[in-house]
Amino acid sequence: NERIFGIIYNIIDEKMNVTEIRWDTSMRAPYFNYMDKSVNADQVYQVWFDDENSLRLKYEYAQSMGI
């Protein structure tokens, strides 16, 4: 939903992500890693999300399965 996307893009805008947005070929989805020093300076978090490419692949798969 929009609130979650706002949180994700805020993490990127605040330069909290420690990796660029990456593409996982087995999951066919984008993700990135980030650190939030206000919570735990040593913890790395990972965010998976859908974008236009991952959604297109999911829609195409659903259509090919007749669902």
C-alpha positions in Angstrom: 0.0 0.0 0.0 1.0 3.6 -0.2 2.1 3.9 3.4 4.5 1.0 3.0 6.0 2.4 -0.2 6.4 5.7 1.6 8.5 4.0 4.2 10.6 2.2 1.6 11.3 5.3 -0.4 12.1 7.3 2.8 14.7 4.7 3.6 16.3 5.1 0.2 15.9 9.0 0.3 17.6 9.1 3.7 20.5 7.0 2.3 19.9 4.3 4.9 20.2 1.6 2.3 23.6 -0.1 2.3 23.1 -1.7 -1.1 21.6 -0.5 -4.3 18.3 -2.0 -5.4 19.2 -5.5 -6.6 17.2 -8.1 -8.6 17.0 -11.7 -7.4 16.6 -13.9 -10.5 15.2 -16.9 -8.6 12.5 -14.9 -6.8 12.1 -12.5 -9.8 11.8 -9.6 -7.4 13.8 -6.5 -6.3 15.3 -6.0 -2.9 17.8 -3.9 -1.0 19.5 -4.0 2.4 19.6 -1.1 4.9 20.7 -0.2 8.4 18.7 1.9 10.9 21.2 3.1 13.4 18.4 4.6 15.5 17.2 1.0 16.2 20.4 -1.1 16.1 23.7 0.1 14.6 24.8 -3.5 13.9 21.6 -4.9 12.4 21.1 -5.2 8.6 17.5 -5.4 7.4 16.4 -6.6 4.0 13.4 -5.2 2.1 11.7 -7.1 -0.7 9.1 -5.4 -2.8 7.4 -5.5 -6.2 8.0 -3.1 -9.0 6.6 -2.9 -12.6 8.9 -5.7 -13.7 8.2 -8.2 -10.9 4.4 -7.5 -11.2 4.5 -8.0 -15.0 6.1 -11.4 -14.5 3.5 -12.3 -11.9 0.7 -11.2 -14.1 2.1 -13.1 -17.0 2.5 -16.2 -15.0 -1.1 -16.0 -13.6 -2.4 -15.5 -17.1 -0.5 -18.5 -18.4 -1.9 -20.6 -15.6 -5.4 -19.4 -16.4 -5.9 -17.7 -13.1 
